Amino acid sequence: MWYAILSEDHPNSLENRLAARPAHAQRLQDLQSQGRLLLAGPHPMIESEDPGAAGFSGSLVVAEFDSLASAQSWANDDPYVTEGIYAKVVIKPFKQTFPN
């Protein structure tokens, strides 16, 4: 099943986010190579593809896991969690309806 992993950054975490990004991106690339990633990306703090110093408020990952528990385990091991970038992570089952 698909799961939406909605994350919120701690304030002023941009420097730490940038440092942890390569390891975070590698995990997403691994999901993609397994055919389990629907989409992923950050939420810019401002209306801009490149928010610069404004940074990001969080992220969204929609990926396929065997269970909510396995999605939670994957999310808990993310560098943005282990390095303290994310203040909050919510995981919900997701049913893709569009595009079909």
N, CA, C and O atoms as a GROMACS GRO file, in nm:
protein
  400
    1MET      N    1   0.084  -0.117   0.000
    1MET     CA    2   0.000   0.000   0.000
    1MET      C    3   0.088   0.123   0.000
    1MET      O    4   0.202   0.121   0.048
    2TRP      N    5   0.033   0.231  -0.055
    2TRP     CA    6   0.103   0.359  -0.052
    2TRP      C    7   0.084   0.425   0.084
    2TRP      O    8  -0.020   0.410   0.148
    3TYR      N    9   0.186   0.498   0.127
    3TYR     CA   10   0.180   0.575   0.252
    3TYR      C   11   0.235   0.714   0.226
    3TYR      O   12   0.337   0.731   0.159
    4ALA      N   13   0.165   0.814   0.280
    4ALA     CA   14   0.212   0.953   0.275
    4ALA      C   15   0.287   0.981   0.404
    4ALA      O   16   0.235   0.964   0.514
    5ILE      N   17   0.411   1.025   0.388
    5ILE     CA   18   0.494   1.061   0.502
    5ILE      C   19   0.509   1.212   0.498
    5ILE      O   20   0.580   1.268   0.415
    6LEU      N   21   0.438   1.279   0.591
    6LEU     CA   22   0.434   1.424   0.598
    6LEU      C   23   0.522   1.470   0.714
    6LEU      O   24   0.499   1.432   0.829
    7SER      N   25   0.621   1.551   0.684
    7SER     CA   26   0.717   1.591   0.786
    7SER      C   27   0.725   1.742   0.798
    7SER      O   28   0.710   1.814   0.699
    8GLU      N   29   0.748   1.789   0.920
    8GLU     CA   30   0.765   1.931   0.947
    8GLU      C   31   0.905   1.953   1.004
    8GLU      O   32   0.948   1.882   1.095
    9ASP      N   33   0.974   2.052   0.950
    9ASP     CA   34   1.109   2.084   0.996
    9ASP      C   35   1.106   2.165   1.126
    9ASP      O   36   1.011   2.239   1.153
   10HIS      N   37   1.212   2.148   1.206
   10HIS     CA   38   1.237   2.240   1.316
   10HIS      C   39   1.270   2.376   1.256
   10HIS      O   40   1.326   2.382   1.147
   11PRO      N   41   1.237   2.485   1.324
   11PRO     CA   42   1.278   2.617   1.275
   11PRO      C   43   1.431   2.625   1.264
   11PRO      O   44   1.504   2.565   1.342
   12ASN      N   45   1.476   2.700   1.167
   12ASN     CA   46   1.619   2.728   1.148
   12ASN      C   47   1.703   2.601   1.132
   12ASN      O   48   1.814   2.593   1.184
   13SER      N   49   1.650   2.504   1.059
   13SER     CA   50   1.722   2.377   1.042
   13SER      C   51   1.784   2.362   0.903
   13SER      O   52   1.831   2.254   0.867
   14LEU      N   53   1.785   2.471   0.825
   14LEU     CA   54   1.831   2.461   0.686
   14LEU      C   55   1.975   2.410   0.676
   14LEU      O   56   2.002   2.324   0.594
   15GLU      N   57   2.065   2.461   0.757
   15GLU     CA   58   2.205   2.417   0.749
   15GLU      C   59   2.217   2.267   0.775
   15GLU      O   60   2.288   2.197   0.703
   16ASN      N   61   2.148   2.218   0.876
   16ASN     CA   62   2.152   2.074   0.906
   16ASN      C   63   2.085   1.994   0.796
   16ASN      O   64   2.130   1.885   0.762
   17ARG      N   65   1.976   2.048   0.739
   17ARG     CA   66   1.905   1.981   0.630
   17ARG      C   67   1.998   1.963   0.511
   17ARG      O   68   2.005   1.855   0.453
   18LEU      N   69   2.070   2.068   0.475
   18LEU     CA   70   2.160   2.061   0.360
   18LEU      C   71   2.273   1.961   0.384
   18LEU      O   72   2.315   1.891   0.292
   19ALA      N   73   2.321   1.954   0.507
   19ALA     CA   74   2.429   1.859   0.540
   19ALA      C   75   2.380   1.714   0.532
   19ALA      O   76   2.455   1.626   0.490
   20ALA      N   77   2.255   1.689   0.570
   20ALA     CA   78   2.202   1.553   0.571
   20ALA      C   79   2.138   1.513   0.438
   20ALA      O   80   2.102   1.397   0.419
   21ARG      N   81   2.124   1.608   0.346
   21ARG     CA   82   2.052   1.582   0.222
   21ARG      C   83   2.107   1.467   0.139
   21ARG      O   84   2.027   1.387   0.090
   22PRO      N   85   2.238   1.453   0.119
   22PRO     CA   86   2.286   1.341   0.036
   22PRO      C   87   2.240   1.204   0.086
   22PRO      O   88   2.198   1.120   0.007
   23ALA      N   89   2.246   1.182   0.215
   23ALA     CA   90   2.203   1.053   0.271
   23ALA      C   91   2.052   1.037   0.260
   23ALA      O   92   2.003   0.928   0.231
   24HIS      N   93   1.979   1.144   0.281
   24HIS     CA   94   1.832   1.143   0.267
   24HIS      C   95   1.795   1.112   0.123
   24HIS      O   96   1.709   1.027   0.098
   25ALA      N   97   1.858   1.179   0.028
   25ALA     CA   98   1.828   1.159  -0.114
   25ALA      C   99   1.863   1.018  -0.159
   25ALA      O  100   1.794   0.961  -0.244
   26GLN      N  101   1.968   0.960  -0.105
   26GLN     CA  102   2.006   0.823  -0.141
   26GLN      C  103   1.897   0.724  -0.102
   26GLN      O  104   1.868   0.631  -0.177
   27ARG      N  105   1.838   0.745   0.014
   27ARG     CA  106   1.729   0.654   0.056
   27ARG      C  107   1.610   0.665  -0.038
   27ARG      O  108   1.545   0.565  -0.068
   28LEU      N  109   1.582   0.786  -0.084
   28LEU     CA  110   1.472   0.805  -0.180
   28LEU      C  111   1.506   0.742  -0.314
   28LEU      O  112   1.420   0.682  -0.379
   29GLN      N  113   1.631   0.755  -0.356
   29GLN     CA  114   1.674   0.692  -0.481
   29GLN      C  115   1.663   0.540  -0.471
   29GLN      O  116   1.628   0.474  -0.568
   30ASP      N  117   1.692   0.486  -0.354
   30ASP     CA  118   1.678   0.341  -0.333
   30ASP      C  119   1.532   0.298  -0.349
   30ASP      O  120   1.503   0.198  -0.414
   31LEU      N  121   1.440   0.375  -0.289
   31LEU     CA  122   1.298   0.344  -0.307
   31LEU      C  123   1.258   0.353  -0.454
   31LEU      O  124   1.183   0.269  -0.504
   32GLN      N  125   1.308   0.455  -0.522
   32GLN     CA  126   1.275   0.474  -0.663
   32GLN      C  127   1.325   0.356  -0.746
   32GLN      O  128   1.254   0.306  -0.833
   33SER      N  129   1.447   0.312  -0.720
   33SER     CA  130   1.502   0.200  -0.798
   33SER      C  131   1.427   0.070  -0.772
   33SER      O  132   1.428  -0.020  -0.856
   34GLN      N  133   1.361   0.061  -0.658
   34GLN     CA  134   1.280  -0.056  -0.625
   34GLN      C  135   1.137  -0.043  -0.678
   34GLN      O  136   1.055  -0.134  -0.662
   35GLY      N  137   1.105   0.071  -0.742
   35GLY     CA  138   0.972   0.095  -0.794
   35GLY      C  139   0.869   0.126  -0.687
   35GLY      O  140   0.749   0.104  -0.707
   36ARG      N  141   0.915   0.175  -0.572
   36ARG     CA  142   0.827   0.198  -0.457
   36ARG      C  143   0.804   0.345  -0.426
   36ARG      O  144   0.738   0.376  -0.327
   37LEU      N  145   0.858   0.436  -0.505
   37LEU     CA  146   0.844   0.579  -0.478
   37LEU      C  147   0.747   0.642  -0.578
   37LEU      O  148   0.770   0.635  -0.699
   38LEU      N  149   0.640   0.701  -0.528
   38LEU     CA  150   0.544   0.770  -0.614
   38LEU      C  151   0.587   0.915  -0.635
   38LEU      O  152   0.588   0.964  -0.747
   39LEU      N  153   0.623   0.983  -0.526
   39LEU     CA  154   0.672   1.121  -0.534
   39LEU      C  155   0.738   1.159  -0.403
   39LEU      O  156   0.715   1.098  -0.299
   40ALA      N  157   0.822   1.261  -0.411
   40ALA     CA  158   0.888   1.311  -0.291
   40ALA      C  159   0.939   1.451  -0.317
   40ALA      O  160   0.977   1.484  -0.429
   41GLY      N  161   0.939   1.533  -0.214
   41GLY     CA  162   0.994   1.666  -0.227
   41GLY      C  163   0.969   1.751  -0.104
   41GLY      O  164   0.887   1.716  -0.019
   42PRO      N  165   1.042   1.862  -0.095
   42PRO     CA  166   1.029   1.952   0.019
   42PRO      C  167   0.919   2.057  -0.002
   42PRO      O  168   0.873   2.080  -0.114
   43HIS      N  169   0.880   2.119   0.106
   43HIS     CA  170   0.786   2.231   0.104
   43HIS      C  171   0.866   2.360   0.126
   43HIS      O  172   0.907   2.387   0.238
   44PRO      N  173   0.888   2.439   0.021
   44PRO     CA  174   0.962   2.564   0.039
   44PRO      C  175   0.886   2.659   0.132
   44PRO      O  176   0.763   2.661   0.134
   45MET      N  177   0.959   2.737   0.209
   45MET     CA  178   0.900   2.835   0.300
   45MET      C  179   0.834   2.951   0.224
   45MET      O  180   0.745   3.017   0.275
   46ILE      N  181   0.881   2.973   0.102
   46ILE     CA  182   0.826   3.081   0.021
   46ILE      C  183   0.788   3.024  -0.116
   46ILE      O  184   0.830   2.914  -0.151
   47GLU      N  185   0.711   3.099  -0.191
   47GLU     CA  186   0.670   3.053  -0.324
   47GLU      C  187   0.786   3.067  -0.422
   47GLU      O  188   0.797   3.165  -0.494
   48SER      N  189   0.872   2.966  -0.421
   48SER     CA  190   0.990   2.968  -0.507
   48SER      C  191   1.043   2.826  -0.520
   48SER      O  192   1.044   2.749  -0.424
   49GLU      N  193   1.087   2.791  -0.641
   49GLU     CA  194   1.152   2.661  -0.660
   49GLU      C  195   1.280   2.653  -0.578
   49GLU      O  196   1.316   2.546  -0.528
   50ASP      N  197   1.349   2.766  -0.564
   50ASP     CA  198   1.472   2.774  -0.484
   50ASP      C  199   1.453   2.881  -0.378
   50ASP      O  200   1.476   2.999  -0.404
   51PRO      N  201   1.410   2.842  -0.257
   51PRO     CA  202   1.382   2.941  -0.154
   51PRO      C  203   1.505   3.003  -0.089
   51PRO      O  204   1.492   3.092  -0.005
   52GLY      N  205   1.624   2.956  -0.127
   52GLY     CA  206   1.746   3.013  -0.071
   52GLY      C  207   1.748   3.004   0.080
   52GLY      O  208   1.716   2.900   0.137
   53ALA      N  209   1.785   3.113   0.145
   53ALA     CA  210   1.799   3.116   0.290
   53ALA      C  211   1.667   3.100   0.363
   53ALA      O  212   1.666   3.070   0.483
   54ALA      N  213   1.554   3.119   0.294
   54ALA     CA  214   1.423   3.099   0.358
   54ALA      C  215   1.404   2.953   0.397
   54ALA      O  216   1.337   2.922   0.495
   55GLY      N  217   1.464   2.863   0.320
   55GLY     CA  218   1.462   2.722   0.354
   55GLY      C  219   1.330   2.652   0.328
   55GLY      O  220   1.253   2.691   0.238
   56PHE      N  221   1.305   2.550   0.406
   56PHE     CA  222   1.191   2.463   0.386
   56PHE      C  223   1.115   2.443   0.516
   56PHE      O  224   1.173   2.452   0.625
   57SER      N  225   0.985   2.415   0.504
   57SER     CA  226   0.904   2.392   0.624
   57SER      C  227   0.883   2.244   0.652
   57SER      O  228   0.834   2.207   0.758
   58GLY      N  229   0.921   2.159   0.557
   58GLY     CA  230   0.902   2.016   0.574
   58GLY      C  231   0.910   1.944   0.442
   58GLY      O  232   0.962   1.997   0.344
   59SER      N  233   0.858   1.822   0.439
   59SER     CA  234   0.867   1.738   0.319
   59SER      C  235   0.746   1.647   0.308
   59SER      O  236   0.671   1.626   0.404
   60LEU      N  237   0.728   1.594   0.187
   60LEU     CA  238   0.626   1.493   0.160
   60LEU      C  239   0.692   1.381   0.082
   60LEU      O  240   0.761   1.405  -0.018
   61VAL      N  241   0.671   1.258   0.127
   61VAL     CA  242   0.714   1.138   0.055
   61VAL      C  243   0.591   1.049   0.044
   61VAL      O  244   0.523   1.024   0.144
   62VAL      N  245   0.562   1.002  -0.076
   62VAL     CA  246   0.458   0.902  -0.094
   62VAL      C  247   0.527   0.779  -0.152
   62VAL      O  248   0.580   0.782  -0.263
   63ALA      N  249   0.526   0.671  -0.074
   63ALA     CA  250   0.599   0.550  -0.112
   63ALA      C  251   0.520   0.428  -0.070
   63ALA      O  252   0.430   0.434   0.013
   64GLU      N  253   0.558   0.315  -0.131
   64GLU     CA  254   0.490   0.188  -0.105
   64GLU      C  255   0.565   0.109   0.002
   64GLU      O  256   0.687   0.091  -0.005
   65PHE      N  257   0.489   0.062   0.102
   65PHE     CA  258   0.543  -0.021   0.209
   65PHE      C  259   0.446  -0.134   0.235
   65PHE      O  260   0.329  -0.126   0.198
   66ASP      N  261   0.493  -0.240   0.299
   66ASP     CA  262   0.410  -0.355   0.331
   66ASP      C  263   0.307  -0.324   0.439
   66ASP      O  264   0.200  -0.386   0.444
   67SER      N  265   0.339  -0.227   0.526
   67SER     CA  266   0.250  -0.196   0.638
   67SER      C  267   0.283  -0.057   0.691
   67SER      O  268   0.385   0.002   0.658
   68LEU      N  269   0.192  -0.007   0.773
   68LEU     CA  270   0.216   0.120   0.841
   68LEU      C  271   0.340   0.110   0.929
   68LEU      O  272   0.419   0.204   0.937
   69ALA      N  273   0.358  -0.004   0.993
   69ALA     CA  274   0.475  -0.024   1.079
   69ALA      C  275   0.604  -0.017   0.998
   69ALA      O  276   0.703   0.040   1.045
   70SER      N  277   0.607  -0.073   0.878
   70SER     CA  278   0.730  -0.068   0.798
   70SER      C  279   0.753   0.073   0.744
   70SER      O  280   0.868   0.115   0.730
   71ALA      N  281   0.646   0.146   0.713
   71ALA     CA  282   0.662   0.286   0.672
   71ALA      C  283   0.718   0.368   0.787
   71ALA      O  284   0.806   0.452   0.768
   72GLN      N  285   0.667   0.343   0.908
   72GLN     CA  286   0.715   0.416   1.026
   72GLN      C  287   0.862   0.384   1.053
   72GLN      O  288   0.940   0.473   1.085
   73SER      N  289   0.899   0.258   1.040
   73SER     CA  290   1.038   0.219   1.062
   73SER      C  291   1.130   0.287   0.961
   73SER      O  292   1.237   0.337   0.997
   74TRP      N  293   1.088   0.288   0.834
   74TRP     CA  294   1.168   0.355   0.731
   74TRP      C  295   1.182   0.503   0.764
   74TRP      O  296   1.292   0.558   0.755
   75ALA      N  297   1.072   0.567   0.801
   75ALA     CA  298   1.076   0.710   0.832
   75ALA      C  299   1.165   0.738   0.954
   75ALA      O  300   1.239   0.836   0.955
   76ASN      N  301   1.158   0.653   1.054
   76ASN     CA  302   1.239   0.673   1.175
   76ASN      C  303   1.388   0.668   1.147
   76ASN      O  304   1.467   0.730   1.218
   77ASP      N  305   1.429   0.594   1.043
   77ASP     CA  306   1.570   0.580   1.008
   77ASP      C  307   1.620   0.688   0.913
   77ASP      O  308   1.737   0.690   0.877
   78ASP      N  309   1.531   0.778   0.871
   78ASP     CA  310   1.570   0.883   0.777
   78ASP      C  311   1.669   0.979   0.843
   78ASP      O  312   1.650   1.015   0.960
   79PRO      N  313   1.773   1.020   0.772
   79PRO     CA  314   1.870   1.115   0.829
   79PRO      C  315   1.807   1.246   0.876
   79PRO      O  316   1.857   1.308   0.969
   80TYR      N  317   1.697   1.287   0.813
   80TYR     CA  318   1.631   1.410   0.858
   80TYR      C  319   1.566   1.391   0.995
   80TYR      O  320   1.541   1.489   1.065
   81VAL      N  321   1.538   1.267   1.033
   81VAL     CA  322   1.489   1.235   1.167
   81VAL      C  323   1.607   1.219   1.262
   81VAL      O  324   1.612   1.281   1.367
   82THR      N  325   1.702   1.133   1.223
   82THR     CA  326   1.814   1.103   1.313
   82THR      C  327   1.904   1.222   1.339
   82THR      O  328   1.970   1.229   1.442
   83GLU      N  329   1.908   1.317   1.245
   83GLU     CA  330   1.991   1.437   1.262
   83GLU      C  331   1.912   1.555   1.319
   83GLU      O  332   1.966   1.665   1.331
   84GLY      N  333   1.785   1.532   1.353
   84GLY     CA  334   1.707   1.635   1.422
   84GLY      C  335   1.651   1.746   1.334
   84GLY      O  336   1.618   1.853   1.385
   85ILE      N  337   1.640   1.723   1.204
   85ILE     CA  338   1.583   1.825   1.115
   85ILE      C  339   1.431   1.827   1.129
   85ILE      O  340   1.370   1.934   1.137
   86TYR      N  341   1.370   1.710   1.132
   86TYR     CA  342   1.225   1.701   1.142
   86TYR      C  343   1.180   1.714   1.288
   86TYR      O  344   1.233   1.645   1.376
   87ALA      N  345   1.084   1.801   1.311
   87ALA     CA  346   1.023   1.816   1.443
   87ALA      C  347   0.905   1.721   1.459
   87ALA      O  348   0.873   1.678   1.570
   88LYS      N  349   0.840   1.688   1.345
   88LYS     CA  350   0.720   1.606   1.349
   88LYS      C  351   0.709   1.526   1.220
   88LYS      O  352   0.738   1.577   1.112
   89VAL      N  353   0.669   1.400   1.232
   89VAL     CA  354   0.646   1.314   1.116
   89VAL      C  355   0.511   1.245   1.136
   89VAL      O  356   0.486   1.182   1.239
   90VAL      N  357   0.425   1.257   1.036
   90VAL     CA  358   0.294   1.191   1.038
   90VAL      C  359   0.289   1.099   0.916
   90VAL      O  360   0.324   1.139   0.805
   91ILE      N  361   0.245   0.976   0.938
   91ILE     CA  362   0.236   0.879   0.830
   91ILE      C  363   0.091   0.832   0.821
   91ILE      O  364   0.030   0.792   0.919
   92LYS      N  365   0.039   0.839   0.698
   92LYS     CA  366  -0.099   0.799   0.674
   92LYS      C  367  -0.106   0.710   0.551
   92LYS      O  368  -0.032   0.731   0.455
   93PRO      N  369  -0.194   0.609   0.552
   93PRO     CA  370  -0.218   0.534   0.430
   93PRO      C  371  -0.267   0.631   0.321
   93PRO      O  372  -0.336   0.728   0.350
   94PHE      N  373  -0.230   0.601   0.196
   94PHE     CA  374  -0.263   0.690   0.085
   94PHE      C  375  -0.318   0.607  -0.030
   94PHE      O  376  -0.259   0.505  -0.066
   95LYS      N  377  -0.429   0.649  -0.085
   95LYS     CA  378  -0.488   0.582  -0.200
   95LYS      C  379  -0.479   0.674  -0.320
   95LYS      O  380  -0.545   0.778  -0.324
   96GLN      N  381  -0.396   0.638  -0.416
   96GLN     CA  382  -0.384   0.720  -0.537
   96GLN      C  383  -0.510   0.701  -0.622
   96GLN      O  384  -0.548   0.589  -0.657
   97THR      N  385  -0.574   0.813  -0.654
   97THR     CA  386  -0.693   0.812  -0.737
   97THR      C  387  -0.666   0.876  -0.872
   97THR      O  388  -0.710   0.826  -0.976
   98PHE      N  389  -0.592   0.987  -0.871
   98PHE     CA  390  -0.555   1.057  -0.995
   98PHE      C  391  -0.406   1.082  -0.994
   98PHE      O  392  -0.350   1.102  -0.886
   99PRO      N  393  -0.338   1.082  -1.106
   99PRO     CA  394  -0.391   1.031  -1.233
   99PRO      C  395  -0.406   0.880  -1.226
   99PRO      O  396  -0.338   0.811  -1.149
  100ASN      N  397  -0.497   0.831  -1.308
  100ASN     CA  398  -0.522   0.686  -1.306
  100ASN      C  399  -0.460   0.619  -1.425
  100ASN      O  400  -0.471   0.497  -1.440
   0.00000   0.00000   0.00000
